[in-house]
Amino acid sequence: YTPTKRVRLMTAALASTASGSFLVSKKLCTSADKPPAIVLEGPPNIPEPDWSLTQRNRSRVRVMTRGELETDHLKALDTIDLAKQHVQARDGIIEGAQSQLVVQDIYAYKINEALYTKETKQQPDRTQLFVEGKGRYATEPQFAEQVKRAQREREEEEGAKLQRRVQRLEKREAREAAEAAWTEIKKDHAVAVAAWQEECKRLLREGKPKSSLPKKPARQRKPRTEDYQVQGDVDEYSDEEE
């Protein structure tokens, strides 16, 4: 199976269970959602192979009779069969343990997603006049002062947002102007280099030594955004909620 097909099979299997369907759903994980309980498996209940057969002196085979060789051969076949059963059983245990790790990892991802959503939840854009949900007299001076203070804070925040928006626009225009100037500088430099190459070829044809050839035109440095920016820097990606 390809990894993509394995993921589809695992997703379909989890979606068909009552305890694991929330792991593949789009809804956020809550405290009521719990992953399936971990299953711990011990060694398989299978007789141990006769490992002493692997420690025998192999040189003894030369002096063994045919009957002894046949007996040892049958014992070796039984031992290999038991060893095969042990390997298959332990492979199944390892596969089950790894599957549980995958489920636990998906559960951890869902919890992290829920925590991130809770941590980045925006505060309501409303003025809270009744602190802690308690009633107040609307005619008392403290309440009127709180309303005025909230209005001032809102106006200051709106002014700061407008200022940041203007600064971002100015920085974007400065960056575009710097890129346009850099494109023009590279174009002019390419023309100057082409003219210099033609001049060098002409001088060489006239027998001038290479030491007397003019130097290659130097290119100007790349303009910086700050060279075209009037106001101070600002984070272009701040206030994304605007």
N, C-alpha and C positions, 0 to 999 in steps of 0.2 A: 504494500500500500504506500502511496505517496503521503507526505506529511499533511497536505491539504485534505486528502480523503480521510486520514485518521482523525483530524480535527472535526470534520463533518460527522463522522460516526460517533465520536465522543459527545458532540453537542446534541445529536439526536438521542443518544442514550440518556444523557442528563435531563433533557427536556421531557422524557417519558416517565421520569420518576417524580414522586411527590416531594421527596426531601431535597432533590437537587435541581429542580426546574428553575428555582430563583437564580441559580448561578449563571444561567444562559439567557435570562430575561433582561429586558431593558430597564425595568424598574430598579430603584435604588434599594440597597440592602438595609434592612432594619434589624432591631434587636431580636425580633421574633424569628428571623431567618437564621437557621443554624445548619452547618454542614453535616453530612452523614457521619455517624460515629466511626472512629478509627477501629479497624479490625486488626488485631495482632495475632499472627499465626506462628506456631512453633515448628520444630522439625517434623517432617512427615513420619507417620506411624508405619514405617517399613523396616523390615529386618536389615541390619547392617551387613554389607558385603564382607566376605572373608578376605580382608586386606593382607592377611599373612601370605597369600599366594604370590603377592608382588615382592616379597622379601626372601623368597627361596633362592638358593644357589643355582644359577642357571647351568653351571657346569655339570650339575647332577643329572641333567636330562640325558647325557650321553650314556649313563650306566643304568637308566631306568628301563624296566621291562615294558612291553607293549600294554599290558594290563594297567600298570601304574600310569603310563602316559595317557591312556584313555580316561582313567579316573580323574587325573589332574585336568584333563581337557574339559570334562563335564563340569568339574568344580569351577573352572575358569569361566565357562559359559554362564553358569548360575550367578557368579559374582558380577560379571559384566551386565547381566540382565537387572540385578538389584541396583547396580550403580546407575544404570540408565533410568530406572524408576526414581531414584533419589534426585538425579539431575533434573528430570522433568518436573518433579514436585517442587523442588527449590526454585526452578525457573518460574513456575506459577506463583509462588509466594513473592518472589522479587517483583514480578509484573504487577501483582496486586498492590504491593507496597508503593511502587512508583505511581500507580494509578491514583492511590490515595493522596500522594504528594501533589499530583496535578490538581486534584479537587481542592486540596487545602490552598494551593497557590491561587486558584481562581477565586476562592472565598476571600483570601487576603486582598486580592485586587478589587473585589466588590466592596469590601470594607473601606479600603483606601479611597475608592470613588465616592462613597457616601460621605466620608469625612471631608474630602476636598470640597464637595458640594456644600456641606454645612459651613466650612471655614470661609469659603469665598462668597457666601450668600450676601447679596447687597442689602444694606440697611434701607428701610422704607424712607422715601424722600418726603417725609412729613415732619412737621414740627410737633414735638411731644410737649404738650402743655400740662397734661395731668400726669405728673411723675408717679411712677409705681401704680398707676391706675386709680389713684385716690382723687376724690372730688375736691374742688376748690371753689371759693367765691370769685366770680368773674369781675367783681367790683373792687377787690382789694388791691392796694398799690403793688404788692409783690407780683400779682398775676399780670398787671398791665406792664410792669417792667420786664417780666419774662417774655411777653409777646413782642415788645420792642427789641429786646436783645436777640430773640430768634429771628426777627425781621432783618436786623443789622447783619447777623451772621449769614443769613441767606444771601443778602445783597453782596457781602464781601466774597462769598464763595462763587457767586455768579460772575463777579468781576474778575476773580482769579482764574476761573475757567475761560473767560473770554480772552484774558491776557495770554494764557497758555496756548489757546487756539491760534492767536495771532503770531506768537513766537514759533509755533510749529510750522505755520504757513511760511513765515519768513525763512526758516531754516530749509524748508523744502525748495523754495525759490532760489536760495543761495546755492544749494547743492546742484540744482539743475543748471544754474549759471556757471558754476565751476566745471561741470561736465561739458557744457557747450564750449567753454574757453579751452578746456583740455583737448577736445576734438579739433578745434581750430589750430591749436599749437602743434599737434601731431601732423595735421595736414600741411601747415607751412613748413615744418621741419622736413617732411618728405620731399616737398618741392625743392627746398634748399639743398638737400643731400643729392637729389638727382642733378641739379645744376652743378654742384661741386664735382660729381663724378664725370660729367661731360667736360668740365674745365680741366680736370686732371688728365683725361684722355687726350685733350687737345695739346696740353703742354708736353706730354710724353711723346706725342707724335712730332713735336717741334724739337725734340732732343733735350728737353729740360731734365735735369737730374731729379730723382724722387725726393731728395732732401729739400728741394726748393718748392715742392708742391704745397699748395695752401692746406691748412688744417681742415679737418672735417667739421662742418657746422655743429655747434653744440645745441642741444635741445633744452628749452626752458623747463624748469621744474613744474611738476603738476600742481595746478592751483588747489588750494585748500578751501573747504566750505567756509571756514572762518574768515577767509579774505573777502567773501561776498556777503557775509552775515553782519547785520547792523547791531542787533540786540544779542543778549547773552544766550548761551546754549540752553536747551530744554529737552527733556525726554520726549521724543517723538511719539512714543507709544503709551504715554501716561494719559489718564482720564479717558480710557477707551469707552467708558459708559456714555460719553458725550455723543 
